[in-house]
Amino acid sequence: MKARLGPGILTACLVLIIGSTVANASSNDPRDTVLAFNAAFQGEDKDALIATLAQGGAQFTLRSQHEDLPPGQLQSEISGYWSVIAPVLFASTSSYRRQVEILDSHADGDLATVWARILTRSIRLGTTEPDLNEFTEVYLLIRNPDGWKIAAIADNRQGTKLTDD
């Protein structure tokens, strides 16, 4: 006995196939990787954050992250950098939110750049006053068999105070 697909089942299958294709096409956008990187902060998900990064990539720290501290090295391996920074950020704040606005993006073959305006609102442990930051980040992405990965990040973020005056 042959099974027959009725019109309802056939339509449902086509919707699933088309929906899957559209989802795959939209995830083929480098902006989605940048948004996923930033969304990982909301969920305090270090693994999801690291999954968006290209192994061997570069994190550029153009100035000291905190006021009154000497600047550190200009460049670090990106996965190692965020493997340290993300848990420290999560452990030292009672709340950390990033709002992302994509300003520009351009892909050419397997390379892409994405510029984003970032607004952060964090509350350090033991305080109630939020620390607000606004800065621009530029992402260099590379497409590999796993999709778009962030190969480099640089920003114009200003240093924050570690202690209240």
N, C-alpha and C positions, 0 to 999 in steps of 0.2 A: 504494500500500500504506500503510495507516494503522499508525502505531506504537501499540502498546498498553502501558499502564502496568500492570505486575504489582503484586500486593499489597505486595511488598517495597519496590519503588521508591516507590509511593504513600505507604507508611508513612514511609519515609526523608524524603520531601518534607515531609510533615506535621511530622515531628520538627524539621526545619530551620526551617520557618516558625514553629512554636510557640517553638522555642529562640531564634530571632531576636527574636520579640516579647517574650519574657521578658527577654532581654538589653537590649533597648531600654527596656523598662519600668524595669528596675533602674538603668539609667544615667540615668533621668529623676529620680533622687533627688539632692537637693543634697548629701547626705552623700558620694556617690560623687565629686563634684567636690573636696570637701575632702580625701578620702582620696587622690585622684589628685595634688593639689597636694603633699601630704606625701610621697607615694611618689616623686615626681620627685627629691626630695633623695637618696633611696637610690641612684638611678641616675645621680646628678649630671647630670641632664638639664634644663638651663636652659630649653630650648625647650618641653618638656612642662610645666614649672612655669608659664611665662608663658602657655601656652595655656589654663590654667584661670582666668585673670584677665580681668576686664572692663576694656577700655580706658577710661581716665579715672577709674577707681576710686581709692580712698583707702587708703593704709597709714598707720595711726595709730601713732606711736612715742611712747608716753606717758611714757617716761623714757629716759635715756641707755642705749645698748646695752652700754657698757663702763664699768666703775668708773673713777673719777678723771677722767672726761671730761665737759665740760659737755654738757648735753642739746642735741640738734639740734632741728630743726623738728618740730613736733607732727604734721604731716600731709604726706605725699608722694603723688605719683601712683603707684599701686600697681605697674603694669607697669615703669615706670622704676626704682622702688625695687628690685624683685626682679631686674631686669636687671643691676643693679650688685652687689647683696648676694650673690646666688647664686654667681657666679663667684669672688668674693672668698672666700666660705665654702669652696667646693670647692678653691681653690688654697692655702688656708692650713691645711687639715686633711689628715691622712693617713686619717682615718676620721670620718664623720659619720652618725649614725643617729638617726632620729626614730620614736618609738613613739607612735601616736595612739589615743586612746580617745574615741569620740564620747559626750559626756555628755548632749546634748539637741539636738533639731532641731525646727524648725517651719516649714512652708511654708504660705503663704496667697497663692494666685494666682501671680503671677510674682515674689514676694519670699520669701526664706527666711533663717532664721538657723540657724547650727550652732555649738554650743559643744563644744570639745574639750580634753581634757587631753593635753598634749604632754610627753613625756619625751625629752630629747636626751642623747646620749653622743657627745662629739667628742674627738678627739686631735689637738692642734695639731702642725704640722710641727716636728720637732726635740725633741718631748717623748714620753714614754711614758705619762704620767699622764692618764687621761681626765677631761674636764670634764663634769660631769653637771648638767643643768638640768631642772626640772619647773615648768611654768607652764600657764596656761589661755589659750586663744585663742578669740575669738568672730569668726565670719565672717558677713558679710551678703552674700547671693547674689541675683542677678537672673537670671531665665530669659529667654533670647532665642532666636532661631531656631537657634542653635548649641548650645542646651542651657543648663545652669546655669553661670554664671560668678561668680567671687568679685569682688564690688564693693568690699568693705572688710574689713580685718582689724585687730583690736586685741588686745593681749595684756597679761598682767601679769608678763611675764618680767623678772627682775632682771638688772642689769648684770653682765657677766663681767669677770674680770681679763684684761688684755692681756699682762701679764708676770708671771712667777713671783717671789714674794718670797724 
